[in-house]
Amino acid sequence: MLVGSSVALAALAASLLNRVDPTECLIRGGIAFAVGHICGTLWNMFFTRPQRAETENNSLLHEQETSTESTQPDGSS
């Protein structure tokens, strides 16, 4: 979303500085936002690690910790 907004703002600024018709400025900004949003989504899809794997690893680690705690003697009689 941040990429799409940044690209749209840049397109609007460039259009306004070049004295383009306001309707065309909005159309260019909308197109730039859509392209930026799609590119940002694709970037996140290809270059971020899945969150599910980290959650499963954390739950497995927690299970291992609790199982080792239950097998260790606590020293009380």
N, C-alpha and C positions, 0 to 999 in steps of 0.2 A: 504494500500500500504506500509505503514511503517513497519507493522508486517511482511509482506512477504519479504521485502527487508532485514530486520534484520535477519530473519530465514535463508534466502539464504546466506547471508554473513557469518553467523555462520557455515553453512554446508560447504561452500567453505573453510573457515579457518580450520575446523576440517579435511577436506579431504587433504588439502595441508600439514598440520602438520603430517599427517599419511602417507605421500608420496604415495598417490593414483594417478593413471593415470589421466592426465589432462582432457581427454574426459569424464571420469567417474566423475571427480570433477564438470564439467559443467552440466552433467546430474543430479547429486545430487543437485546442486544449483538450477537448474530449477524446479525440483520436490519440493524442499523445498520452493521456491518462490510461486509456485502454491498452495501448502497446506497452507502456511502462509497467502496468499492473500484470499483464500476461508474462512479460519478461522476468519480473520479480518472482512470480509464482513458479515459473520454470526453474529459475536459479535456486529457489528454496527446495524444489522437488529433487534436483540433481545433486546439490551440494550440502545438504544437511543430513545428519544421522537420524535414523528413526528413534523416536522417544520410547516406543514400546520395548525395544531391546534393553534400554537402560533400566526401565522399570522392572523387567523380568530379572535382570542381573541383580538389582537391589533386593528383590524379594528372595532370590536364591541365596544371596549373601546373608540376609537376615535369618533364613531358615538354617543355614549352616552354623551361624553364631548361636542360635538357640539350641540346636542339637548338641553342640560341643559343650555348652553350659550345663545341659542336663546330664551329660555323661561324666563330667568332672566331679570329683568328690568335693563337698563343701566344707569339710573339716569339722562339722558339728556332729555330736553323737546323741 
